[in-house]
Amino acid sequence: MVECFTYRKGELQIEKVEVAKVVKEVQTPFYLYSRSQIIDNFSRFSDAVSPLDNLICYSIKANGNLSVIKTIAELGGGADVVSLGEYKRAMKAGIDSSKIVFSGVGKQDFEISETLKHGLLQFNVESVSELEMVNKISSNLGKIAPIAFRVNPDIDAGTHEGISTGKADNKFGIPLNEALKIYKYADSLHNVKIVGIDVHIGSQISDLGSFEKTFFHLSKLLEGLKKEKIIIKHIDVGGGLGIKYSETDPVPNIKEYGRIIERALGDLGCKIIFEPGRYIVGNAGLLVTKVIYKKKGEKKDFLILDCAMNDFFRPALYGANHRIIPLKKKTGKILVDIVGPVCETTDTFLKDHKFDDIGEGECCAFMDVGAYGAVLSSEYNSRPLIPEVMVSRAEFHIVRKRPSFEDMIEREFIPDW
C-alpha cells in the first residue's frame, strides 16, 4: 500500500508535492487528490477479486471528476452511473459503453432512451414500473434492453441509516420474496433481455458477515431462476466497503472480501460485477482550507475556516467526523470547535477537538474526503464551488476551476415584466 500523504521536514506532502506549494498557486479552499493513491486502491481491489471473472465498475457518484474517471478508465475499469449526467461523464472520460451499468430507483424516460441509443452493459432495474418503462422505450426504439434486477435482501449492514440501502424499509430494489415472480414476468416481455442480478446493501460497511448473508440469499434465488430456465450471466454485488475515517474505525480485509465472494459465487459461471466508489477514492483526497479567525467564545473557542458545509457536506449531513491535520506540524495543542463561515449552526466540522495550535492565516487539511466531498457541494450563501486539484508524482493540475461570481450570476435572468 502506497503512502501518498506524509510529512517531510514538518511540511505536509502529497506524493512528491508540498501542499504549501499548491496553496501558493490555488486559493483555498480546494480539494486535492492523489492520482497514485487512486491507482493503488484500484489495483489492490482488482488483485483481491482477480480469481473471479470480474468487471470493476467504479461508482461515479462517489467522485465524478473527469480526471478521476479517466484514471479508472486507463486501469480497465467500467462505471456504475445513476443519471444521464454521470453516463455522459463516463463516456467523456473514455469508459466504453459496454462497461457501464445504470443504477438508481428513478431513471427517467429520456435517460433510458439516451443510454439505449449509445449502449450499456445493463440497467439495474428497481421496480416493475421501471421494467415496463424500459420495455416500452426499447420497443419504440427497436432495441432489446439488457437488464438485471436489483434485489433487496432485507439485510441490516450495520451502517449509518442515511447510507443503508438493503433493508425492507429502504426505497431500493425489489423485495427478495417477489423476485422470482418479477423475473418470470420480465422473461415474458419482448424488448428486454435478462442478463443479471444486482444487490447493494449499503455504504461504509465494515462487517463482512453482512455480505455473506446477502450472497447466501442470492445463491438461493439463482437456484430458483435456474429451475425456471432463466439464464443469469452477470452477478452485480454492488459496493459498500468501508474505509478508515478515524484511528478506531474497523476496516474490512479486502482479500477476505474477495475470498467470501469466490466461495459464495465463484463456481456459478457468471461474471461478477463490482461497484466500489468510496474504497477507490475516499482516502485519495484532502480538503485544504485556511483559518480565517481564532474566536474566543463565552463557553468555548472556535477555529473559523474558509471552507464551509456547502463545500463539504458530510459532517452536516451524516454527522461524519474527518481527521484534520495542519500543513505544518505544531507542538502546542488547543481545544476548539472547528467551524465554517456559513450562517448555519450545522456548519460545524468538529466539536471539542484537540488540535494543533494553528494561527490565523495558516492552513490545515481534512483527510479522506475523496468520496462524497466535491460531488455533494453546493453554492449555498452564493459561495462558488471550490476547485479540485490532482497530483501525479511531482506535478499538479487544477482539474475543476472555481467559477467567478459573474459566472454564477450570469446563469440567472431577471424577467422584464
Number of C-alpha atoms within 10 A of each C-alpha: 8 10 10 22 21 14 14 12 9 12 14 21 19 27 22 16 18 18 23 17 11 20 16 9 9 17 14 20 24 26 26 27 30 24 24 20 25 22 20 18 20 24 14 15 20 21 13 17 23 13 12 20 14 17 22 26 26 32 28 27 19 22 24 20 19 18 19 22 25 19 18 25 21 13 14 15 21 29 34 31 25 21 20 18 12 19 23 15 20 28 19 13 18 16 23 18 20 13 22 26 27 24 22 16 15 14 20 13 13 11 16 20 18 13 20 22 11 10 17 20 22 26 31 28 28 24 19 15 10 18 22 16 16 26 22 18 19 21 15 11 13 10 17 17 26 22 26 31 27 28 28 28 25 17 19 17 26 16 18 14 14 11 17 23 25 24 19 16 10 15 13 23 26 20 19 18 12 11 21 17 12 17 18 15 12 21 16 10 14 14 21 23 18 23 20 25 25 25 25 24 29 25 26 22 24 21 18 17 13 16 23 16 15 23 20 14 17 22 14 10 17 20 12 14 18 11 9 13 11 18 15 18 16 24 23 26 23 25 25 25 24 23 21 17 19 12 7 7 11 14 16 17 14 18 14 13 19 19 16 18 17 18 11 17 20 17 9 15 13 19 18 25 25 27 25 25 27 27 27 28 29 26 23 27 27 27 25 26 24 24 21 18 16 17 14 11 8 6 5 12 16 21 24 22 26 20 25 25 24 24 26 25 23 20 16 18 12 12 14 13 16 18 14 20 18 21 22 19 17 13 8 9 12 15 16 22 20 22 23 25 17 19 11 12 10 16 20 22 26 19 14 13 15 13 19 19 14 22 13 14 14 15 23 25 24 19 22 24 27 27 24 20 21 24 17 17 18 17 12 14 10 11 17 18 21 24 20 23 21 22 23 16 14 10 11 19 13 18 18 17 13 17 13 12 11 8 11 14 10 9 7 8 7 5 5 4 3
